[in-house]
């Protein structure tokens, strides 16, 4: 086993775990990894980052204006009539979209699971390889995939349950072309189910991405043992610190979003294209990952992903 040269020195463990100290270290590390500029390195590491974040893009849903009650819901009625007249077509189309969506989601989860391990490894070791780490993390990528697959399946079930509750309660109003008490009750209960079921899943996903994945890379172990190590060595007794960590990540995400918006405007929306945008914004992706790794480094030598030996 060979130790890679030119890695950051092991940081002393501070008396308290800081959520701000890793910021400057992450900035310095991002500068070392990406500058002087090397187009090949940016394109390759950007490709790994893009694979690691497949399926994590955002979206928005706009509700129609249903505030006017006196008009009898004329804006909703044509759509409801069309759905009623073409119910079989709507059901078939919905099933096809659901099946295709699930298939694409499973494929992206499989690819991104291995790529997440590769990106942690690449950022920590300042290495933009693809082929060798893709082979090296095959087994651990499968471990991570199955955990994320089941979390995604549970999330889908929660969403469908919330949708079914909302539809069942709201349909009597919607079928009459109005949005009144029944519709509001359905919407409220559906949102409550989404929150109660979705928040724990979101927390689990965040802890896996931020702590379990680096632990898997560090110790070459499956998700289960890595989670036990994270729970006992990082989370236990430090809930307040973990909350502060995620508050800091939220602030950093806002800064990153502003930078992304600026870059998208400057490049005339070229940066909004898949993969190309990740390359343009690669410093943001590398910084975000480095910030997490430097935060973990404070927990002692066993959490120093920068100075580990390549297994």
N, C-alpha and C positions, 0 to 999 in steps of 0.2 A: 504494500500500500504506500503510495507516494503522496506527500503533502505538497500542495501547490504553493509556489512562491508568491511574493508580493501581495499577501493577504493582510487586511487590517490587523493590528496587534490586538491581543485579548484585552478587553476593557476591564478595569477593576470594578468589582461589584460595589455599588454605592450603598450607603446606610439605608436609604429608602429607594423604592422603585420610582423613577421619574417618567412622566409621559412627555416632557418637553426636551430633555437632553437628547433623546434619539433624533430629534428633528435636524439639528445641525450635523450630526454624524451621518444621517441619511443623505443630506444635501452634499456633503463631501464625498460620500461613496458614489452617489449618482454622477458627480463630476468625474471621478476616477474611472467609472465604468464606460461613460459615453463620450468623454472628451480626452484628447483631441478627436474630432469627428471622424468616424470611419463608416462609410456608406454600407459596406458589406456587413459590418457588425450590427448597425442599426436595423438593417433589413432582416437579418437573421433573428436577433433578439426580439425585434418587433413582431416577427412571425410567431415566436414562442409565446409572447405576451398576448397576442391576438387569440391564439388557440386556448390559452389558459382562461380567457374571459369570454369564450363563446357562450352565447345565450344569456349574457348578463346585461344586455342593453335595456334601456327604459322604454316606456310607452305611456300613452295617455288615452283616457276615455272621456268623451264629452257627452253629457246627458242632454237630451232635447229640452227645450223650454216648455215646461208644463205648468207654468204659474197661472195661466189664464183659465179659470174655472167656468166662467160664464159662457164661453164659446163652445162648450160641450166637447173639448178635446179634439177639435177638428184636425190638429196637426198629427195626432196619433192614429186616428181612425183609419185612414187609408192604409197605413202600414199594417195595422192589426187585421183589417179585412183581407189584405193580400196574404198574410201569414195563414189565416184561417182557410182561405181558398187553395193554398198551395202547401198545406201542412206536411204532406208526405215528402215533397221535394225539400222542404226546409229541414226535416228530420234526417233525410239521407245526406244532404249537404253538410249538416252539422256533424254527423257521424264520420263522414269522410275527412272533414277538417280536423276533427278530434284525433282520428287515427294517424293522419299525416303529421299533425303537430306532436303527438306522443313519439312517433318514430324519429322525427328530427330532434326532439328533445333528448331522447335516449342516445342518439348518435353524438350530439354535441356534448352531453354529459360524459360519455366514454372518452372522447378526445380530450376534453378540457381537464378531466381528472388527472390524466398522465401529464398533461402540459402544465398544470399547476405545480406539480413536483419539479418539473424541468425548469420552470421559471424561478422558483425559489433557489434551486441549485445554480442556475445561471447568474442570477443577481449576486448571490453570496460568493461565488467563485470567479466572478467576472469572466464568464465563459459563454460564448454565443453559439455553442454547438447544438445540433439538433439530432443527428442520427444516433450518436453514442448514448446520450441521456435518454432518448426515446426507448432504446433497448434496455438500458439499465433500470428504468423505472416501470417496466412492463408489469411486474408482479404487484408492486405497490399501487400502481395506477388502477389495476383491477380491484384491489381492496377498496380504494377510495371511491371508485365508480359505484360499487354496489351500495355503499352507505349513502352516497348522494342520490342514487337511483331510488332507494326506498324513501328517503326524505322527500324527493320530488313526487313520488307516487302518493304519499300521504298528503302532500300539499295539493295535488290535483283532486284528491278525494274531498278535502276540506273545501276547495273552491266549488266543486260540483254540488256538495251538500248545501253550501251557502246559496248557490244559484237556484237549486231546487226549492229551498225554503222561500226565497224571495219571489220566485215565479209563482209558486202555489198561492201565496198570500196576495200577491199583486195582480194576478190574472183577472179576477172578477172586476176590478177597477179598470184595468187596461182594456179588457174586452168591451167595456162600455165607452172607451175613449177618454177616460178621466184619470187623474192622478190624485186620489184622495186618501182617506185614512188607511184602507187596506194596502194600497201601494206603498205608502210611507212606512207602515208596519213591516211589510215584507222587506223593503230596502233596509230598515233599521236592524231587523233580526239577521238578515243576510250579512250585513257589515259586522255585526257582533260575532257571528260565527267565524268570519274571516279573521277578525282580530284575535279572538281566543285561540283559534287554531293556527293562524299564520305567524303570530309573534314568537311563540316557542320554536317554531321551525326556522324562522329567520335568525334567532339567536343561536340555535344549534349550527346553522350553516355558517354564520360569521365565526364562531369559535373553531369550527373545523378548518375553514380557510386560513384564519390568522394564526392559530396555535397548533392544531393537530397536523396540518400539512408540513410545516417546518420540522415538527418533531419526528414525523415519518422520514423526512430527508436526513435528519441528524442521526437517527438510530436505526434506520433501515428496518422498521417494524410496521406491522399492520395498524389499521385505524384503532382497534380496540385497545391494545397496549399503549399506543400513543395517547389516546384519550385519557386513560388512567393516569399516565405520567403528567399530562397537562392539568388534570383535575387536582392532583395531589401537590404538584410542585409550582404551579402557576396560579391557579384559581383559588385554591383553598386558603381561606383567611384573608383574601385580597379582593373581595368583591368590589369594594370602593375603588381600588386602583384600576380594576378592569373596566368599571363604569367610566372613570376618567379617561382611560385609554380610548374607549369608543367615542367619548365626547370630543377628544382631540382628533380622532380620525374623521369625525363629522366635520369639524372645522377645516381640516386639511382637504376633505372632499369638496367643500364649498370653494376653496381656493383653486383646487384642480378643475372644478366645473367652470369657473370664471376664465381660467387659462384656456380650457378647451373651447369655450365660446369665442374668445379672442382669436385663437389660432384658426378656428373654422371661418370666422369673418375675414381674416387676413388672407387665407388661402381660397377665398371664394367658394367655400363649402367643399373643397376637395378633401379636407380633413374629416368630413362626415362620412366618407366612403369606408366600407369595411377594410380592415388590414391597413390601408393607407393612413387612415386616421390614427391607428395605434402606433404606426411608425412616427408620424408627426408628433404625437404626444408621448413618445417613449420615455422621456425624462420623468413625466408624471407617474407612469406605471412603475418605473424602476425606483423612484423615490418612495412611493407608497409601500412597495414590498420591502425596501431597505429599512423604512421606518419600523415596520413590524419586527424585522429581524434584530435590529438594534435594541428595541424594547425588550425582546426575549433575552438578548445577550446579558442583560442586567441580572438575570436570575442565576448566574454562575457559569463556570466553565462548561458544564454539561449542556448549556443552551447556547454555546458559541458556534453558530452555524458557519461563521466565516473561517474559523481556524480548524475545522474538522478535517479528518483524513478521508480521501475518496475511497469508498468501499468497492 
